Amino acid sequence: HIYRSLDAVRARSRKLANDDEYVKKWLGMVTTNVVGPSGFRFQARVYDTPAKPDTQANNAIEAAWSRFSKKGVCDVTGRQSLTGLEQMAIKAAARDGEFLFQIIRGSAAANPFGIALQQLDVDRLATTLNRPADRSANAIRMGVELNAYGRPVAYHLKSAHPGDLYQSTSGVQAAQYLRIPAEDIIHEFICDRPEQVRGMPWAHAAMIRLNNLGGYEEAAVIAARVGASKMGFFTTPDGQAEVLSTG
């Protein structure tokens, strides 16, 4: 069941991504082959009539998209361009099984377009928050609030990243969860079965083999080092050096 294993499998996947050269290379290949160095290309298709494209409108839309995609505009933190966000998203999808963005609207977006994106670590999504549906409240499954048909209506995010140590040392206790409407969240993953609400790391089926392979290679290297470090000594009963002397 995903609920029982998701956080643990994601942590193991991240460890492999940091420590295993095969997984690190694979993530680089995923990023290169899906997104590429320049990201996805946007091309407007506005027509005056079914056979006549509106070139002026298309050029204006594409120019605006190009301005929005620049570093410091589309990313509310100001650190990434749209291509950078796309690259991080596909890497998160492969490593963590899912990616998460919050849509920031209005003046908080801090750009002329009034809309920006903030990429969130999926650790912020409260896997352990679950409740059944009743007459007054929707069901929550692993932090995702669902209506009666299984459609996400809200996401329950931890108010701070669990890795922020200052939260536990400052003595300040903020609200534990934030409820964000689904229309302000982009949450994507590969769905392998009906009614699945969270994604699993793509490499989860190979993790045991990769871990065993890493352990085998480490043991083989240690054995080789031990073998290369063995020494021998020639001795004689009376300790005469002439036995080995060639001079």
DASULWO-V155726 format. One line per field, one symbol per residue. ss: DSSP state (a for helix, b for strand, c for the rest). Layout:
ss: ???
This chain:
ss: caaaaaaaaaaaaaaaaaacaaaaaaaaaaaaaaccccccccccccbbbccbbcaaaaaaaaaaaaaaccccccbccccccaaaaaaaaaaaaaaacbbbbbbbbaaaacccccbbbbbbcaaabcccccbcccccccbbbccbbbcccccbbbbbbbcccccccaaaacccccccbbbbbaaabbbbbccccccccccccccaaaaaaaaaaaaaaaaaaaaaaaaaccccccccccccaaacccc
